[in-house]
Amino acid sequence: MKASKIAYKPIGLALGATSGMIAGAAFKQAWKMISHDGDAPDATDEDRTWREVLIAAALQGAIFAVVKAAVDRAGAATTRRLTGTWPG
């Protein structure tokens, strides 16, 4: 394994945690705009419909995937700019 990959591991972990927090906040805001309700449904919310639960889950998954990809890509590009080596 290349040294740049090993050195990037802790940075990648920190970026992953950061992207999770950003995605969580983005999902909450998106859900408020879509449903005009403060809380997104959980799968076990008895008072919510299947449709509402599945739409919330799909939206959350899409937001998390996009934010994670953007943060990971930006981290790798920054690492290349600083070190001259792509970490992947």
SERO-4910 file (N, C-alpha, C, O; in steps of 0.05 Angstrom, whole numbers):
BEGIN
 pado doro    nc1    nc2    nc3   cac1   cac2   cac3    cc1    cc2    cc3    oc1    oc2    oc3
  Met    A     17    -23      0      0      0      0     18     25      0     38     26     14
  Lys    A     10     44    -16     26     69    -18     24     85      7      4     85     21
  Ala    A     46     99     13     47    116     37     25    137     36     15    144     57
  Ser    A     19    148     13     -1    169     11    -29    158     19    -45    172     31
  Lys    A    -34    133     12    -59    121     20    -61    117     51    -82    123     63
  Ile    A    -39    109     63    -39    105     92    -41    132    106    -56    134    126
  Ala    A    -27    152     96    -28    178    108    -56    191    105    -64    207    122
  Tyr    A    -70    184     84    -96    196     79   -118    183     96   -139    196     99
  Lys    A   -114    160    107   -135    146    123   -147    163    145   -171    165    146
  Pro    A   -131    175    163   -143    191    184   -158    215    173   -178    224    184
  Ile    A   -148    227    151   -161    249    139   -188    240    127   -208    254    130
  Gly    A   -188    217    115   -212    206    103   -233    201    125   -257    205    120
  Leu    A   -225    191    148   -244    186    169   -256    212    180   -280    213    185
  Ala    A   -239    232    183   -249    258    192   -268    270    172   -289    281    179
  Leu    A   -262    268    146   -279    278    125   -306    263    125   -327    275    119
  Gly    A   -305    237    130   -329    221    131   -348    230    153   -372    232    149
  Ala    A   -337    235    176   -353    245    198   -365    272    192   -388    278    198
  Thr    A   -348    289    181   -358    316    173   -380    315    152   -400    329    154
  Ser    A   -376    297    132   -396    295    111   -422    285    122   -444    292    113
  Gly    A   -421    267    142   -446    257    155   -461    279    169   -486    280    168
  Met    A   -447    296    183   -460    319    196   -472    338    176   -495    348    180
  Ile    A   -457    344    155   -467    363    135   -492    351    121   -512    365    117
  Ala    A   -491    325    114   -513    312    101   -538    311    119   -560    314    110
  Gly    A   -534    306    144   -556    305    163   -570    332    165   -595    333    165
  Ala    A   -555    353    166   -566    380    167   -581    387    141   -602    399    141
  Ala    A   -568    379    118   -581    384     92   -607    369     89   -627    380     79
  Phe    A   -607    344     99   -632    328     97   -654    341    114   -677    342    105
  Lys    A   -647    349    138   -668    362    155   -680    386    142   -704    390    143
  Gln    A   -663    403    130   -673    427    116   -690    419     92   -711    431     87
  Ala    A   -681    400     77   -696    391     53   -723    379     61   -743    385     48
  Trp    A   -724    364     83   -749    352     91   -768    373    101   -792    371     96
  Lys    A   -758    393    115   -776    415    124   -788    429    100   -812    436    101
  Met    A   -773    434     79   -784    447     55   -804    430     40   -824    440     30
  Ile    A   -799    404     39   -817    386     24   -842    380     39   -864    382     28
  Ser    A   -840    374     65   -864    365     80   -876    386     98   -898    382    108
  His    A   -862    407    102   -872    428    121   -875    416    149   -892    426    165
  Asp    A   -860    396    155   -861    383    181   -832    382    191   -813    378    176
  Gly    A   -828    387    217   -801    388    227   -786    362    228   -761    361    225
  Asp    A   -800    340    232   -787    315    236   -792    296    212   -815    292    204
  Ala    A   -770    284    202   -773    264    182   -783    238    195   -776    233    218
  Pro    A   -798    222    180   -808    198    192   -787    176    195   -768    174    178
  Asp    A   -789    161    216   -773    137    219   -789    113    207   -813    115    204
  Ala    A   -775     92    201   -789     69    190   -809     57    209   -828     44    200
  Thr    A   -806     61    235   -824     50    255   -845     70    265   -860     63    284
  Asp    A   -847     93    252   -868    112    260   -895    102    251   -901    100    228
  Glu    A   -911     95    271   -938     83    265   -957    103    251   -973     94    235
  Asp    A   -954    128    256   -972    148    245   -964    158    217   -979    174    205
  Arg    A   -943    148    206   -934    156    180   -941    135    159   -942    111    166
  Thr    A   -945    143    135   -952    125    113   -927    112    102   -905    122    105
  Trp    A   -931     89     88   -908     76     74   -896     96     55   -871     98     53
  Arg    A   -912    109     40   -902    128     20   -884    149     32   -862    155     22
  Glu    A   -893    161     54   -878    182     67   -851    171     78   -831    185     75
  Val    A   -852    148     90   -827    136    101   -807    130     78   -783    135     81
  Leu    A   -817    118     56   -799    111     34   -788    135     19   -765    135     11
  Ile    A   -805    155     16   -795    180      3   -773    193     21   -753    202     10
  Ala    A   -778    194     47   -757    205     65   -731    189     64   -710    201     64
  Ala    A   -734    163     63   -710    146     62   -694    150     36   -670    151     36
  Ala    A   -709    151     14   -696    155    -12   -682    183    -13   -659    185    -23
  Leu    A   -695    203     -4   -684    230     -3   -659    231     14   -639    243      7
  Gln    A   -661    219     38   -638    218     56   -615    204     44   -592    213     45
  Gly    A   -620    181     31   -598    166     19   -585    182     -4   -560    182     -6
  Ala    A   -601    195    -20   -590    211    -42   -573    234    -32   -551    239    -42
  Ile    A   -583    248    -12   -568    270     -1   -542    261     11   -521    273      7
  Phe    A   -543    239     27   -518    229     39   -498    220     18   -474    226     20
  Ala    A   -507    207     -3   -489    198    -24   -475    221    -39   -451    221    -44
  Val    A   -491    242    -45   -480    265    -59   -460    280    -42   -439    288    -51
  Val    A   -468    285    -17   -450    300      1   -424    284      6   -402    296      6
  Lys    A   -426    258     11   -403    241     15   -384    242     -9   -360    245     -6
  Ala    A   -395    239    -33   -379    239    -57   -365    266    -61   -342    267    -68
  Ala    A   -380    288    -56   -368    314    -59   -346    319    -39   -325    330    -46
  Val    A   -350    312    -14   -330    316      7   -306    298      2   -283    307      4
  Asp    A   -310    273     -6   -288    255    -12   -271    264    -35   -247    264    -35
  Arg    A   -285    273    -56   -271    283    -80   -255    308    -74   -233    311    -83
  Ala    A   -267    326    -59   -253    351    -51   -229    345    -34   -208    357    -37
  Gly    A   -231    326    -16   -209    318      1   -186    306    -15   -163    312    -10
  Ala    A   -193    289    -35   -173    276    -52   -159    297    -69   -135    297    -73
  Ala    A   -175    316    -80   -164    337    -97   -145    355    -81   -124    363    -91
  Thr    A   -153    362    -57   -136    378    -40   -111    364    -32    -89    376    -32
  Thr    A   -113    338    -27    -89    322    -21    -70    322    -44    -45    325    -41
  Arg    A    -80    319    -69    -63    319    -92    -50    347    -96    -27    348   -102
  Arg    A    -65    368    -91    -54    395    -94    -32    400    -74    -12    413    -80
  Leu    A    -35    389    -49    -15    394    -28      9    375    -31     32    384    -26
  Thr    A      4    350    -39     26    331    -39     35    322    -67     57    312    -70
  Gly    A     19    327    -87     26    319   -114     18    290   -120     23    280   -142
  Thr    A      5    277   -101     -2    249   -104    -32    245    -98    -42    256    -78
  Trp    A    -46    230   -115    -74    224   -111    -75    202    -90    -61    182    -92
  Pro    A    -92    205    -69    -92    186    -47   -105    160    -52   -102    141    -36
  Gly    A   -119    156    -74   -135    132    -79   -121    111    -92   -132     89    -97
***
